[in-house]
Amino acid sequence: MALQVGERVRVAYVNPRLHGTALKDRRGVVTARLEPTEGLKWPILEVDLGDQFPRRYFPEHHLRRDTTGERT
C-alpha cells in the first residue's frame, strides 16, 4: 500500500476505544509517516482531518487512498 506524505486518505477503520466512531470515513491528508521500529508493528501515519481533528495517528492498514473524484 505504502501511503506517502501528501496523499489524500480516508479512514477505513477506527478502534472505538481509542478514537470513537466519529472519525470513520473522514478524509484528510497524510502529514507524517513513522516507519516501524522496535515496538511498532506497522507504519503509523499522522493525518490532518481538518479543523476539528487537526492531527490524528493511525496504523497504515486502517487508511485507504481517497479516490473521490478520480476516474478509473
N, CA, C and O of each residue as an XYZ file, in Angstrom:
288
protein
N       0.836     -1.181      0.000
C       0.000      0.000      0.000
C       0.885      1.249      0.000
O       0.756      2.093     -0.888
N       1.765      1.376      0.968
C       2.772      2.429      1.036
C       2.229      3.833      0.761
O       2.578      4.463     -0.238
N       1.386      4.301      1.650
C       0.898      5.675      1.553
C       2.037      6.628      1.883
O       2.852      6.347      2.761
N       2.093      7.747      1.187
C       3.172      8.708      1.351
C       2.636     10.045      1.873
O       1.437     10.315      1.804
N       3.529     10.859      2.385
C       3.178     12.192      2.874
C       2.588     13.000      1.720
O       3.139     13.004      0.620
N       1.483     13.676      1.964
C       0.829     14.498      0.954
C      -0.342     13.815      0.262
O      -1.110     14.480     -0.433
N      -0.498     12.501      0.432
C      -1.613     11.797     -0.212
C      -2.908     12.025      0.548
O      -2.915     12.138      1.774
N      -4.010     12.093     -0.204
C      -5.335     12.187      0.404
C      -5.782     10.788      0.783
O      -5.674      9.860     -0.018
N      -6.287     10.632      2.008
C      -6.696      9.327      2.512
C      -8.076      9.410      3.150
O      -8.575     10.489      3.468
N      -8.675      8.237      3.327
C      -9.961      8.088      4.021
C      -9.745      7.097      5.150
O      -9.069      6.085      4.968
N     -10.312      7.377      6.313
C     -10.199      6.478      7.455
C     -11.169      5.322      7.226
O     -12.384      5.523      7.224
N     -10.640      4.117      7.033
C     -11.474      2.952      6.743
C     -11.885      2.210      8.009
O     -12.940      1.577      8.037
N     -11.070      2.280      9.050
C     -11.370      1.575     10.292
C     -10.859      2.400     11.463
O      -9.774      2.977     11.390
N     -11.619      2.458     12.525
C     -11.160      3.093     13.759
C     -11.424      2.160     14.920
O     -12.408      1.421     14.924
N     -10.552      2.195     15.898
C     -10.765      1.460     17.132
C     -11.599      2.373     18.026
O     -11.104      3.407     18.474
N     -12.851      2.013     18.295
C     -13.734      2.905     19.060
C     -13.207      3.252     20.449
O     -13.534      4.314     20.980
N     -12.405      2.386     21.043
C     -11.856      2.682     22.367
C     -10.822      3.804     22.310
O     -10.640      4.526     23.291
N     -10.143      3.957     21.169
C      -9.114      4.984     21.051
C      -9.623      6.276     20.434
O      -9.276      7.361     20.901
N     -10.445      6.176     19.386
C     -10.846      7.357     18.627
C     -12.343      7.645     18.659
O     -12.753      8.744     18.284
N     -13.156      6.716     19.085
C     -14.600      6.869     18.945
C     -14.983      6.587     17.496
O     -14.112      6.313     16.671
N     -16.237      6.649     17.186
C     -16.677      6.321     15.830
C     -16.813      7.549     14.936
O     -17.093      7.401     13.747
N     -16.627      8.742     15.462
C     -16.802      9.971     14.676
C     -15.775     10.109     13.558
O     -16.007     10.849     12.602
N     -14.654      9.418     13.656
C     -13.601      9.583     12.661
C     -13.741      8.646     11.466
O     -13.070      8.840     10.453
N     -14.604      7.633     11.566
C     -14.757      6.687     10.455
C     -15.257      7.413      9.212
O     -16.171      8.234      9.287
N     -14.658      7.106      8.082
C     -14.975      7.676      6.767
C     -14.592      9.152      6.639
O     -14.958      9.787      5.650
N     -13.870      9.712      7.601
C     -13.355     11.078      7.456
C     -12.223     11.072      6.447
O     -11.519     10.073      6.301
N     -12.047     12.178      5.755
C     -10.986     12.303      4.759
C      -9.977     13.341      5.213
O     -10.323     14.315      5.882
N      -8.711     13.117      4.835
C      -7.667     14.055      5.218
C      -6.413     13.841      4.395
O      -6.419     13.134      3.388
N      -5.338     14.470      4.848
C      -4.056     14.418      4.144
C      -2.997     13.877      5.097
O      -2.938     14.276      6.260
N      -2.165     12.974      4.604
C      -1.066     12.434      5.397
C      -0.014     13.528      5.567
O       0.468     14.088      4.582
N       0.342     13.831      6.821
C       1.327     14.884      7.083
C       2.660     14.344      7.583
O       3.662     15.058      7.541
N       2.697     13.095      8.058
C       3.953     12.492      8.511
C       3.812     10.974      8.493
O       2.712     10.431      8.599
N       4.949     10.311      8.357
C       4.979      8.851      8.319
C       6.044      8.361      9.296
O       7.205      8.759      9.198
N       5.655      7.497     10.242
C       6.579      6.912     11.197
C       6.788      5.450     10.813
O       5.862      4.643     10.884
N       7.996      5.122     10.411
C       8.301      3.759      9.980
C       8.364      2.828     11.190
O       8.665      3.270     12.299
N       8.079      1.530     10.977
C       8.139      0.587     12.101
C       9.561      0.495     12.662
O      10.534      0.376     11.917
N       9.651      0.552     13.961
C      10.910      0.364     14.674
C      10.607     -0.589     15.819
O       9.555     -1.228     15.834
N      11.482     -0.684     16.740
C      11.238     -1.561     17.876
C       9.982     -1.107     18.609
O       9.886      0.045     19.032
N       9.039     -1.996     18.755
C       7.782     -1.672     19.420
C       6.645     -1.318     18.481
O       5.488     -1.342     18.900
N       6.927     -0.990     17.222
C       5.882     -0.704     16.238
C       5.814     -1.836     15.223
O       6.826     -2.225     14.639
N       4.614     -2.358     15.021
C       4.445     -3.458     14.073
C       4.191     -2.954     12.657
O       4.649     -3.559     11.688
N       3.457     -1.838     12.535
C       3.089     -1.277     11.236
C       3.524      0.177     11.159
O       3.758      0.811     12.188
N       3.635      0.711      9.945
C       3.877      2.153      9.825
C       2.698      2.930     10.429
O       1.542      2.543     10.257
N       2.992      4.006     11.123
C       1.970      4.872     11.710
C       1.972      6.174     10.916
O       3.024      6.767     10.678
N       0.782      6.611     10.511
C       0.666      7.830      9.715
C      -0.054      8.907     10.513
O      -1.072      8.648     11.155
N       0.490     10.115     10.463
C      -0.169     11.276     11.041
C      -1.054     11.864      9.957
O      -0.582     12.149      8.856
N      -2.333     12.048     10.259
C      -3.298     12.520      9.271
C      -3.976     13.788      9.777
O      -4.459     13.834     10.908
N      -4.008     14.808      8.936
C      -4.719     16.048      9.242
C      -6.142     15.892      8.713
O      -6.362     15.841      7.503
N      -7.108     15.817      9.635
C      -8.510     15.610      9.256
C      -9.312     16.906      9.243
O     -10.539     16.867      9.151
N      -8.654     18.032      9.332
C      -9.365     19.310      9.305
C      -9.284     20.033     10.635
O      -8.518     19.649     11.518
N     -10.085     21.090     10.772
C     -10.025     21.956     11.948
C     -10.378     21.259     13.254
O      -9.717     21.473     14.270
N     -11.399     20.438     13.234
C     -11.846     19.805     14.470
C     -10.888     18.711     14.932
O     -10.718     18.509     16.134
N     -10.264     18.006     13.999
C      -9.335     16.930     14.305
C      -8.014     17.215     13.579
O      -7.721     16.564     12.577
N      -7.213     18.173     14.060
C      -6.058     18.614     13.288
C      -4.967     17.563     13.103
O      -4.272     17.580     12.087
N      -4.801     16.659     14.048
C      -3.718     15.696     13.925
C      -4.109     14.406     14.640
O      -4.283     14.392     15.859
N      -4.243     13.348     13.892
C      -4.556     12.037     14.466
C      -3.592     11.018     13.896
O      -3.080     11.191     12.790
N      -3.343      9.961     14.644
C      -2.393      8.933     14.246
C      -3.117      7.614     14.019
O      -3.918      7.182     14.848
N      -2.826      6.974     12.880
C      -3.464      5.717     12.521
C      -2.424      4.738     11.975
O      -1.474      5.157     11.313
N      -2.592      3.439     12.244
C      -1.778      2.450     11.536
C      -2.127      2.515     10.052
O      -3.271      2.796      9.692
N      -1.160      2.261      9.207
C      -1.373      2.392      7.764
C      -2.515      1.507      7.257
O      -3.240      1.905      6.346
N      -2.684      0.313      7.834
C      -3.732     -0.581      7.334
C      -5.141     -0.130      7.719
O      -6.110     -0.754      7.286
N      -5.286      0.916      8.504
C      -6.611      1.477      8.828
C      -7.027      2.582      7.860
O      -8.129      3.120      7.965
N      -6.149      2.919      6.922
C      -6.406      4.001      5.972
C      -6.477      3.467      4.547
O      -5.875      2.443      4.227
N      -7.216      4.168      3.700
C      -7.294      3.860      2.265
C      -7.077      5.156      1.496
O      -7.380      6.241      1.990
N      -6.548      5.031      0.283
C      -6.416      6.208     -0.578
C      -7.797      6.758     -0.865
O      -8.734      5.996     -1.103
N      -7.930      8.069     -0.844
C      -9.200      8.724     -1.145
C      -9.284      8.878     -2.664
O      -8.530      9.645     -3.261
N     -10.193      8.152     -3.269
C     -10.342      8.193     -4.732
C     -11.553      8.989     -5.166
O     -11.978      8.885     -6.317
N     -12.121      9.786     -4.267
C     -13.277     10.611     -4.596
C     -12.926     11.587     -5.716
O     -11.964     12.349     -5.618
N     -13.709     11.551     -6.760
C     -13.500     12.478     -7.864
C     -12.506     12.004     -8.914
O     -12.359     12.641     -9.957
N     -11.819     10.887     -8.652
C     -10.879     10.374     -9.642
C     -11.587      9.402    -10.566
O     -12.484      8.670    -10.149
N     -11.184      9.402    -11.800
C     -11.746      8.456    -12.766
C     -10.804      7.305    -12.953
O      -9.585      7.478    -12.962
N     -11.376      6.108    -13.106
C     -10.545      4.908    -13.292
C     -10.599      4.435    -14.702
O      -9.963      3.439    -15.044
